[in-house]
Amino acid sequence: MTHAISLRIGPATFRVGSAWPGPLRDLARLYADYPAPLDAIADYTVRLELAGWARRWVRPSIFITGDHGLADAAPMSLAHGLLAAEMGMNLQMALGWRRHLLLHASSVEKDGRVLVMTGESGSGKSTLAAQLGERGWRLMGDEFALLDLHSGDIFAFPRLISLKNRAIDVIAGDVPASRLGPMLRGTAKGDIRHLVPRADAVARMDEGAPPALLLFPRFGHAVDVRPVAQGETFMRLTQASTNYVALGEPGFAALTRFVTHVPACAIDFPSGDEAIALVEQLWAEAL
């Protein structure tokens, strides 16, 4: 690749190469305060390649590949190059990581304990995690929660937070512009803007903590709280994990321990303020 940058996020290191400098300039600015990789060998390589020789000049398009890739993935516009790089790092983790049980979930920490939130796209978990991260909680991750196979702790993977559509205005009014990436309009999921986690989340990204509560949030409904039984929780989390099957028995043991010891609730909420109040109430009851 003509251009390259190395990044360390939590326990993982990435070398991102690109045929164009623009996406890497955005990465360099937004990850500027992250610690340097511990050595020269990255865990994963991400490559943002030309989708075809003519695509360098005519409707420039990126094909995402790397150590792990999807042969039938659709190319992306160069205007969405930052998103392509972030998706490339997601892909490497989802297909290759084996040191932890990966849960597609947001997680935040407070008082030495972790709140995990998982749900379908559009459920509001990323926005809620971002709001909590600005209100006294430590953001541990927006995309993946890393469950340790032995201790049962959750470890941080504090990537940029992907804000979508209405969530952009909700968060942008509370943070300085220096912590926001460029507006990416017209992506497959609508408008997207990335948020850099607070400095404490980055400084403490090597610190894990035990989970205390699991929530299945759902935005756009009247306030409601429903306990979720262990069997249903286990089933939902196997579906939310990208490496549960690959880990085999250690993954089963880690997830069983998590489900047995961590209470789970499904919550509905119509707005961010009501969601935050509900989370704080449930958190106080869980500790």
Summary of the structure (lengths in Angstrom):
residues: 287
radius of gyration: 18.6
end to end distance: 49.7
largest distance: 59.2
contacts: 957
relative contact order: 0.14
helix: 34%
strand: 32%
